[in-house]
Amino acid sequence: MNLEVLEKARTRVPSIPVLVNLVSQRTKQLNRGERPFLKPLSKFEDKSDIALREIAEGLIMAGVDMQAVEEHDEKRTRWSRHF
């Protein structure tokens, strides 16, 4: 794994858990046969490296469901009132 590409991807997706999930999801898609958005550097390039390069180049973005986040925060607040 290229550390420069990893750092570039981290500037695009600063949350490590979100970045890991994004790379994982995209790697699964590539393993199922979806075409990469970038030309592989070699015939043997790992799918996770391709996914990471796609994220670093801004071809893949993470979406956040704000309604789900608000519901989660509301449930957590409701439970914290009881303690």
C-alpha positions as CSV (number, residue, x, y, z in Angstrom):
1,M,0.0,0.0,0.0
2,N,1.3,3.4,-1.0
3,L,1.5,5.7,2.0
4,E,1.2,8.8,-0.2
5,V,-2.1,7.5,-1.6
6,L,-3.3,6.7,1.9
7,E,-2.5,10.2,3.1
8,K,-4.2,11.7,0.1
9,A,-7.3,9.5,0.7
10,R,-7.3,10.6,4.4
11,T,-7.5,14.3,3.4
12,R,-10.6,13.4,1.4
13,V,-12.1,11.2,4.1
14,P,-10.7,12.3,7.5
15,S,-12.6,9.7,9.5
16,I,-10.6,6.5,9.7
17,P,-13.7,4.2,10.3
18,V,-15.5,5.8,7.3
19,L,-12.4,5.4,5.1
20,V,-12.0,1.8,6.1
21,N,-15.7,1.1,5.4
22,L,-15.5,3.0,2.1
23,V,-12.4,1.0,0.9
24,S,-14.0,-2.2,2.0
25,Q,-17.3,-1.6,0.2
26,R,-15.5,-0.5,-3.0
27,T,-13.2,-3.5,-2.9
28,K,-16.2,-5.8,-2.6
29,Q,-17.7,-4.1,-5.7
30,L,-14.5,-4.6,-7.6
31,N,-14.2,-8.2,-6.6
32,R,-17.8,-8.8,-7.9
33,G,-16.6,-7.6,-11.3
34,E,-17.5,-3.9,-11.4
35,R,-15.1,-1.9,-13.5
36,P,-12.6,0.4,-11.8
37,F,-12.8,4.2,-12.4
38,L,-9.1,4.3,-12.8
39,K,-6.8,2.1,-15.0
40,P,-4.9,-0.4,-12.8
41,L,-1.2,0.3,-12.5
42,S,-0.5,-3.3,-13.2
43,K,-2.3,-6.5,-14.0
44,F,-1.6,-7.7,-10.4
45,E,-2.6,-4.5,-8.5
46,D,-4.7,-5.3,-5.4
47,K,-8.3,-4.3,-5.6
48,S,-8.1,-2.5,-2.3
49,D,-5.2,-0.4,-3.7
50,I,-7.4,0.5,-6.7
51,A,-10.2,1.5,-4.3
52,L,-7.9,3.6,-2.2
53,R,-6.6,5.4,-5.3
54,E,-10.1,6.1,-6.5
55,I,-10.9,7.7,-3.1
56,A,-7.7,9.7,-3.2
57,E,-8.5,11.0,-6.6
58,G,-12.0,12.1,-5.5
59,L,-13.8,9.6,-7.7
60,I,-15.5,8.0,-4.8
61,M,-17.2,10.0,-2.0
62,A,-18.7,9.0,1.3
63,G,-22.4,9.9,1.8
64,V,-23.8,10.5,5.3
65,D,-27.5,10.0,6.0
66,M,-28.1,13.0,8.3
67,Q,-31.5,11.8,9.3
68,A,-30.1,8.5,10.6
69,V,-27.4,10.5,12.5
70,E,-30.0,12.7,14.1
71,E,-32.2,9.6,15.1
72,H,-29.1,8.0,16.6
73,D,-28.3,11.1,18.6
74,E,-31.9,11.4,19.7
75,K,-32.0,7.8,21.0
76,R,-28.7,8.2,22.8
77,T,-30.0,11.4,24.4
78,R,-33.2,9.7,25.5
79,W,-31.3,6.9,27.1
80,S,-28.9,9.2,28.9
81,R,-31.8,11.0,30.6
82,H,-32.6,7.8,32.4
83,F,-29.2,7.5,34.1
